[in-house]
Amino acid sequence: MKLLINIALLTGACTAFNAQAAPLADWMNTVSDDTQLTAMTIPGTHDSGATHEPLPGIAKTQNTTIAQQLDNGVRYLDIRLRHYQDSLLVHHGSIYQHLNFDDVMQQVTDFLNLHPSETVLMQVKEEYDATGNTHSFEQTFVDYKNRPAYRNFWWGHSYLPTMGQARGKIVLLRRFAGSFYTSGGIDMTYWEDNTSFNTQESKGVKIHVQDSYKVKSSTNNNKWSVIKQNLDNAAQSPGVLTLNFSSGYSPTLGIPNIPKVSNDINQRLLNYFNERKGQKQSHGVIISDFSSAALSQAELKAYLP
């Protein structure tokens, strides 16, 4: 079945979105070329590579690999990289995730080769302590970015593409110090901590971020309130890329507890989108812990025909 879908993509055919058995790996094929990325619903993952932790609940944010996330419809990846001995290692805080940036890039480019109708928004952030390096983080990132296997996959402009322009490309959202002329990407270096904010507009790019991740209420109601507000507002702001983090943690005896938030919030997201299926509204980028095919499908049912 996947082979038939890919042949259809390469010959220019349009695959219908089946609400009961959605081809999540190719869902962007149903989106018209002139659609702005700001006017879409896009499933995403927070700390996309964080699948390991020394103690339950404190660092793991996903149950699936990058490749599985992409097959499940995710199109926004949150990649956190530690600069260590001139290599880039995937970390969640101090905790190494048994991946390096090559592993991430291989999975993403393999996916785009198989699914040329799709695009991936990739937020890259420097994480934890830099150790034993002879280059800057940006120099090491550019070394990875320009390797022959990856160099042709990057969107090469400082503005957000349309869906047609983005197909087969990685759109970089850059949260590390550097320059567009060196590392490329959309500048996100002024990211504020644990809050909602608008980025500084540059090259016509307008981005709104909700990243209130410290959840103090035991009921998660305050967190859900800001998530829902941004879901509702995204439909009214088609020119703004809304990055809406449903992720967060709630302390238990002073220790971060990630599932305490995600188990509740993900069910609320499923209920919210299942109540809106078929409405064909954009809801921005929803960036979740412990994402799943079921969550992506619910989000897309409320957006796609």
C-alpha positions in Angstrom: 0.0 0.0 0.0 2.8 2.4 0.9 4.5 1.7 -2.4 1.3 2.5 -4.3 0.9 5.8 -2.4 4.5 6.8 -3.2 4.1 6.0 -6.9 1.0 8.2 -6.9 2.9 11.0 -5.4 5.7 10.8 -7.9 3.3 10.8 -10.8 1.4 13.8 -9.5 -1.7 12.0 -8.4 -3.6 13.3 -5.3 -4.4 10.8 -2.6 -7.7 11.3 -0.8 -7.6 11.6 3.0 -9.5 8.7 4.5 -10.9 9.8 7.8 -11.1 6.2 9.0 -7.7 5.0 7.8 -5.7 8.2 7.2 -2.4 7.8 5.3 -0.6 9.8 8.0 2.8 9.4 6.3 1.5 11.3 3.3 -1.2 13.6 4.7 0.3 16.8 3.3 -0.4 15.5 -0.2 -4.0 16.6 0.3 -3.0 20.2 1.1 -2.9 22.6 -1.9 0.4 24.1 -3.0 -0.6 27.7 -2.3 -1.5 27.0 1.4 0.6 29.0 3.9 2.3 26.9 6.6 0.8 29.5 9.0 -2.7 28.5 8.0 -2.5 24.8 8.8 -2.9 22.3 11.6 0.5 20.6 12.1 1.1 17.8 14.7 4.4 18.1 16.5 6.5 16.6 19.2 8.3 18.3 22.2 11.9 17.0 22.9 11.4 14.7 19.9 14.4 12.5 20.6 13.9 12.1 24.4 13.1 8.4 24.8 15.5 7.6 27.7 15.6 8.5 31.4 17.4 7.3 34.5 14.2 7.6 36.7 10.6 7.3 35.6 8.9 10.5 34.6 11.8 13.0 34.7 13.2 13.1 31.1 11.4 10.8 28.7 8.9 12.7 26.5 8.3 10.3 23.6 7.6 6.5 23.2 8.4 6.5 19.5 11.5 7.1 17.3 11.8 10.1 15.0 11.0 7.9 12.0 7.9 6.5 13.8 6.7 10.0 14.7 7.0 11.1 11.0 5.1 8.0 9.9 2.4 8.9 12.5 1.9 12.3 10.9 4.2 14.5 13.0 5.7 17.4 11.0 7.3 19.5 13.7 10.3 18.2 15.5 11.9 19.7 18.5 15.6 18.7 18.4 17.8 19.5 21.5 21.6 19.1 20.9 24.5 19.1 23.2 27.8 20.3 21.7 30.4 17.7 22.8 33.8 17.2 21.3 32.7 18.9 18.0 29.8 16.5 17.7 26.1 17.2 18.3 24.4 14.7 20.7 20.7 14.6 21.4 20.0 15.5 25.0 17.1 16.3 27.3 18.8 18.6 29.8 21.8 16.6 31.1 20.5 13.3 29.9 22.0 11.8 26.8 19.4 10.2 24.5 21.6 7.7 22.7 21.3 9.6 19.4 23.4 12.1 17.6 22.4 14.6 15.0 23.3 12.2 12.2 20.8 9.7 13.5 18.1 12.4 13.4 19.0 13.7 9.9 19.2 10.2 8.5 15.7 9.4 9.7 14.3 12.7 8.5 15.9 12.6 5.0 15.0 8.9 4.6 11.4 9.9 5.3 11.4 12.8 2.9 12.9 10.7 0.1 10.0 8.2 0.5 7.4 10.9 1.0 8.3 13.9 -1.3 4.9 15.6 -0.7 5.8 16.3 3.0 7.8 18.9 4.8 9.4 18.9 8.3 9.6 22.0 10.5 12.7 21.4 12.7 13.4 23.5 15.7 17.1 23.1 16.8 18.3 24.3 20.2 21.6 24.0 21.9 21.2 22.0 25.1 23.2 21.4 28.3 26.9 22.2 28.7 29.3 22.4 25.7 32.4 20.3 26.4 35.7 19.7 24.6 35.0 21.7 21.4 37.3 23.5 19.0 34.5 25.1 17.0 31.3 27.0 17.9 28.0 25.3 18.0 27.0 27.0 14.8 30.2 25.8 13.0 29.5 22.2 14.0 25.9 22.5 13.0 26.8 23.8 9.6 29.2 20.9 9.2 26.4 18.5 9.6 23.9 20.6 7.6 26.2 20.7 4.6 27.1 17.0 4.4 26.3 15.7 0.9 23.5 13.4 2.2 21.6 16.3 3.7 22.6 19.6 2.0 19.8 19.6 -0.6 17.0 19.0 1.9 17.1 22.4 3.7 14.7 25.3 2.9 17.2 28.0 1.9 15.4 31.2 2.7 14.7 33.3 5.8 10.9 33.4 5.2 8.3 30.7 5.6 7.5 28.8 2.4 4.1 27.8 1.1 3.2 24.1 1.2 4.2 23.8 -2.5 7.6 25.3 -1.9 8.2 23.3 1.3 7.6 19.8 -0.1 10.6 17.6 0.4 12.3 20.2 2.5 13.3 20.8 6.1 12.4 24.3 7.4 14.8 25.2 10.2 13.7 27.2 13.2 17.0 28.3 14.7 17.2 28.6 18.5 21.0 28.9 18.7 23.3 31.9 18.1 24.3 32.4 14.6 23.5 34.0 11.3 21.1 33.2 8.4 24.0 33.7 6.0 26.0 31.0 7.8 23.5 28.4 9.2 20.2 29.5 7.6 16.8 29.1 9.1 14.2 31.3 10.7 15.7 33.2 13.6 14.2 32.1 17.0 17.1 33.1 19.3 15.0 35.4 21.3 12.8 32.5 22.6 11.4 33.5 26.1 11.3 30.9 28.9 8.1 29.4 30.3 5.6 31.8 28.8 3.6 32.9 25.8 5.1 35.5 23.5 5.4 36.9 19.9 8.7 36.6 18.2 10.3 39.7 16.6 9.0 39.9 13.1 11.6 39.5 10.4 11.3 39.0 6.7 7.5 39.0 7.1 7.7 36.0 9.5 5.2 36.3 12.4 5.4 33.6 15.0 3.5 33.2 18.3 4.8 30.8 20.9 3.0 29.3 23.9 5.6 27.4 25.9 4.3 27.6 29.5 5.8 24.3 30.6 6.0 24.6 34.4 2.5 23.4 35.5 1.8 24.4 39.1 -1.9 23.3 39.2 -2.5 19.7 40.1 -5.5 19.7 37.9 -3.6 21.0 34.8 -6.5 23.4 34.2 -4.3 26.5 33.8 -2.1 24.7 31.3 -5.2 23.5 29.3 -6.6 27.0 29.3 -3.6 28.5 27.5 -3.4 25.6 25.1 -7.1 25.9 24.2 -6.9 29.7 23.9 -4.1 29.2 21.3 -5.9 26.5 19.5 -8.9 28.8 19.1 -6.9 31.8 18.2 -4.8 30.1 15.5 -7.9 29.8 13.3 -8.3 33.6 13.5 -4.7 34.3 12.7 -3.8 32.6 9.4 -0.8 34.8 8.9 0.8 33.8 12.2 2.7 30.5 12.8 1.3 29.4 16.2 3.6 27.1 18.1 1.4 25.7 20.8 3.2 23.5 23.4 0.8 21.0 25.1 3.9 19.6 26.9 4.9 20.4 30.4 5.7 19.0 33.8 4.3 19.2 37.3 6.6 18.7 40.3 6.0 15.8 42.6 8.1 16.1 45.8 10.2 18.6 43.9 10.9 16.1 41.0 9.6 16.9 37.5 6.7 14.6 36.5 6.1 14.7 32.8 3.4 12.0 32.4 1.3 13.8 35.1 0.7 16.5 32.6 0.7 14.6 29.3 -1.6 11.8 30.3 -4.3 14.3 31.1 -3.6 17.0 28.4 -3.4 14.4 25.5 -6.9 13.1 26.4 -8.2 16.7 26.5 -6.7 17.2 23.0 -8.3 14.1 21.7 -11.7 15.2 23.0 -11.2 18.8 21.7 -10.4 17.6 18.1 -12.9 14.8 18.0 -15.6 17.3 18.8 -14.4 19.4 15.8 -13.8 16.7 13.1 -14.8 17.9 9.7 -14.7 21.6 10.5 -11.7 22.2 8.2 -10.1 24.8 10.5 -6.4 25.5 11.1 -5.2 25.1 14.7 -1.5 25.9 14.3 1.3 23.6 15.4 0.5 21.4 18.4 3.6 20.2 20.1 3.0 17.3 22.4 4.7 14.9 24.7 4.0 11.2 24.0 2.4 11.9 20.7 0.7 9.0 18.8 -1.0 8.2 15.5 -4.4 8.6 17.2 -3.5 12.1 18.4 -2.2 13.1 14.9 -5.3 11.6 13.2 -7.7 13.5 15.6 -5.9 16.8 14.9 -5.9 16.3 11.2 -9.6 15.2 11.0 -10.5 18.7 12.2 -8.4 20.3 9.5 -8.3 18.2 6.3 -11.4 17.4 4.1 
